Amino acid sequence: MDSEAETTVGGSCLVWQDLSVTLASNNFGSHGNGGSSTKYLVNGLTGLAQSHRIMAVMGPSGSGKSTFLDALAGRLTTKVAMAGKVELISSCPAGSGTKKKIRSSPVTCRDVSYVTQEDVFLGTLTVKETLSFGARLRLPGLTKTELDEVIEDTMAKMGLEECADTTIGNWHLRGISGGERRRLSIGVEILAQPLVLCLDEATTGLDSAASFFVVQALRNIARDGKIVVCSIHQPTNDVFRLFDDLLLISCGEAVYFGECQGAVKFFADSGFPCPTRRNPPDHFLRCITPEFDQVLAALKQTQRMNHAELAAADGLLNGTTAETRATLVKKYKSSIFSETATKKIQELALLLAQEKHDDGSQSSSEVVSEKKRKIGKKQHHQWWSQFCTLTHRSSLHMCRDLGYYWLRIFFYIMVALSTGTLEFDIGTSSAAVIARGKVDGFLYGLMICLSIGGLPFFLDEIKAFRGEREGGYYGEAVYVLSNFLSSLPFTIFISISSGSILYSMVKFHPGFSHLLYFCINLFFCISVSEACVFVTASLVSNPLPAMGTAVGVTVLNLMPSIVFRPLPDLPKIFWRYPLSYISYAAWGTQGNLKNDMMGLEFDSAIPGRPKITGEFILTNTYGMNLKYSKWRDVAALFCLLLAYRVILVFTLHYKQRISSPFRRTQPKRGLKPTTVQQA
Ligand SMILES: Nc1ncnc2c1ncn2[C@@H]1O[C@H](COP(=O)(O)OP(=O)(O)OP(=O)(O)O)[C@@H](O)[C@H]1O
């Protein structure tokens, strides 16, 4: 550990004491601990992470590393219970002198940034744009020059200058490398200058060189005065050497906590010396991984270990790994390392008590640095700038996304052209009565179905939203409004272009006002169907099920309008009430038929009979109530649009956590920023 001066005066500490996380009995079935109804995911951990230092959290898969990080960052789900204490001890200037005071405070989401296992970006943006939008969202109060400085500084720190103008990449764009993505993820998180940076599996999926660069960048962040805690899997020797401190966990319990170099000595003193040729981090993991016995046996059987390795492995474990683990846990508890950590925390507690005594009037909650106070205040009042940033970002993303913008424009025009040529100059014969209904029904069906093409785009946006929402940078309503605004130019363009092509080819009711109504009606139908697809994306995050759900919902919406049965004649249960009322296609088709047929006259089916008015057909063939104008149908579409956008705000708010097979790749366990407190 560093000197006391560094910890208590020069820097800050994140302290955890007797930290346990348990899972309620109904959440894990019969896997209790010794028959009790509580499963310990993390069990009685005590320690501290210091500023200017980088700490590695290592342990076998399922040992509780992520749970520990979640507990530190206050991101545990309601499914688990936490006991113990996590507090942030920060030093701040006392008056005008150089003397510093220390203060303790509960950890809040403003202090901690959490980098999850998955990199969540909008793939069409470049590295610099991503950082720029990130900075504008996280630090809305800063001027352009200040923002530019922050962005340049972050790129320099994370070694991203080379790829600053490279697109991140998505399904159709080749982009930056895996290592650069990881560094960008970290870069985005450090924009807001959090005091603590927690990273879950910072180097997973990277090769040794990329891992080295990522950890080196993290080490530089730590040296700048931050507390960096990072879980890591199988680091190479070179990567391991970059860490200052190590917390080794097995089955939720600490096997070792202290300086990295001390671990080799601790294992040797405990009777499990590291063979000189073997990587120390590998050696530690082999000693404490419950499945290592089986792995060793399998390796022996397949003879994939050479003699030296076999001898080392056999020598390493005189019993089973379970015994080794238990021995190490016991040895650690009585070791000088555990004692040092406890002593350090006790010293800090004493210093804090002293400070409190000296300065009784000031409550601990007041302990926030001036800078953060300033940023927090600005963030509250800068929703407008965040709204503009989000709108700008979404518009850019939409324009560049091949699927959302360009492919859809192409298909809309194609649908308009093909329907237009098929039903060219539809006329007013008796056959045209039903043909007009069919054109409306099918055309709306096809056009609206194209909204599903925007699903991948929405899924990307939702992921980005969730990550940023967890940081508390902006609210759902601001986001939903900005998304609607950015989609406006596209929807207006598509409804006017494809609407006009189709209208003029089919030759619906002549007149500009009728064409205008057709385009407005089309605009609302596309907007509502898009909002509906967006709601689906917010509820189901896995692309395939989301696609299935979106198709299902769209088809259901289309049914009442394409079956050619007058709406009042539909079966009352489900189809008439409520479906025909909440189906945007039903309102759209109804309004359009009124727009097209009212005022026209059609030939009778029986030759020689007088012509029939459009109004008569609408009332008797289509069962419409003409007391209501075609504008009421547009008003209904407007209400549906509003309703879907409001539903979207609510689903985004309440559905932070999604139960899908991709759950683990979402920000861990759907967490909302909370304050960590003693249970
Ligand atoms: N909400 C939960 N419900 C049920 N079990 C849980 C929950 N959270 C964690 N666990 C269990 O707790 C244990 C520790 O999980 P955790 O994700 O913290 O491990 P880990 O060390 O991060 O694993 P990995 O390295 O594989 O990511 C695992 O056995 C996991 O299945």
The ligand as an SDF file (V2000), in Angstrom:
LIG
                    3D

 31 33  0  0  0  0  0  0  0  0999 V2000
  -29.0510  -11.8410   -9.8280 N   0  0  0  0  0  0  0  0  0  0  0  0
  -28.5140  -13.0350   -9.7110 C   0  0  0  0  0  0  0  0  0  0  0  0
  -29.3050  -14.1250   -9.6380 N   0  0  0  0  0  0  0  0  0  0  0  0
  -28.7770  -15.3590   -9.5010 C   0  0  0  0  0  0  0  0  0  0  0  0
  -27.4640  -15.6190   -9.4160 N   0  0  0  0  0  0  0  0  0  0  0  0
  -26.6330  -14.5810   -9.5030 C   0  0  0  0  0  0  0  0  0  0  0  0
  -27.0980  -13.2330   -9.6600 C   0  0  0  0  0  0  0  0  0  0  0  0
  -26.0410  -12.4390   -9.7050 N   0  0  0  0  0  0  0  0  0  0  0  0
  -24.9480  -13.2250   -9.6110 C   0  0  0  0  0  0  0  0  0  0  0  0
  -25.3020  -14.5020   -9.4820 N   0  0  0  0  0  0  0  0  0  0  0  0
  -24.4040  -15.6540   -9.3030 C   0  0  0  0  0  0  0  0  0  0  0  0
  -23.3550  -15.1920   -8.4650 O   0  0  0  0  0  0  0  0  0  0  0  0
  -22.1360  -15.7680   -8.8430 C   0  0  0  0  0  0  0  0  0  0  0  0
  -21.1150  -14.6750   -9.1140 C   0  0  0  0  0  0  0  0  0  0  0  0
  -21.4660  -14.0000  -10.3000 O   0  0  0  0  0  0  0  0  0  0  0  0
  -20.5420  -12.8890  -10.9330 P   0  0  0  0  0  0  0  0  0  0  0  0
  -21.1740  -12.4760  -12.1970 O   0  0  0  0  0  0  0  0  0  0  0  0
  -20.2920  -11.8490   -9.9180 O   0  0  0  0  0  0  0  0  0  0  0  0
  -19.2050  -13.7210  -11.2020 O   0  0  0  0  0  0  0  0  0  0  0  0
  -17.9180  -13.2900  -12.0140 P   0  0  0  0  0  0  0  0  0  0  0  0
  -16.7600  -13.6090  -11.1640 O   0  0  0  0  0  0  0  0  0  0  0  0
  -18.0400  -11.8810  -12.4840 O   0  0  0  0  0  0  0  0  0  0  0  0
  -18.0110  -14.2760  -13.2400 O   0  0  0  0  0  0  0  0  0  0  0  0
  -17.4630  -14.0730  -14.7220 P   0  0  0  0  0  0  0  0  0  0  0  0
  -15.9950  -13.9070  -14.5930 O   0  0  0  0  0  0  0  0  0  0  0  0
  -17.8290  -15.3460  -15.3990 O   0  0  0  0  0  0  0  0  0  0  0  0
  -18.1660  -12.8700  -15.2850 O   0  0  0  0  0  0  0  0  0  0  0  0
  -22.4130  -16.6200  -10.0560 C   0  0  0  0  0  0  0  0  0  0  0  0
  -22.5470  -17.9530   -9.6160 O   0  0  0  0  0  0  0  0  0  0  0  0
  -23.7250  -16.0880  -10.5770 C   0  0  0  0  0  0  0  0  0  0  0  0
  -24.4450  -17.0810  -11.2300 O   0  0  0  0  0  0  0  0  0  0  0  0
  1  2  1  0
  2  3  1  0
  2  7  2  0
  3  4  2  0
  4  5  1  0
  5  6  2  0
  6  7  1  0
  6 10  1  0
  7  8  1  0
  8  9  2  0
  9 10  1  0
 10 11  1  0
 11 12  1  0
 11 30  1  0
 12 13  1  0
 13 14  1  0
 13 28  1  0
 14 15  1  0
 15 16  1  0
 16 17  2  0
 16 18  1  0
 16 19  1  0
 19 20  1  0
 20 21  2  0
 20 22  1  0
 20 23  1  0
 23 24  1  0
 24 25  2  0
 24 26  1  0
 24 27  1  0
 28 29  1  0
 28 30  1  0
 30 31  1  0
M  END
$$$$
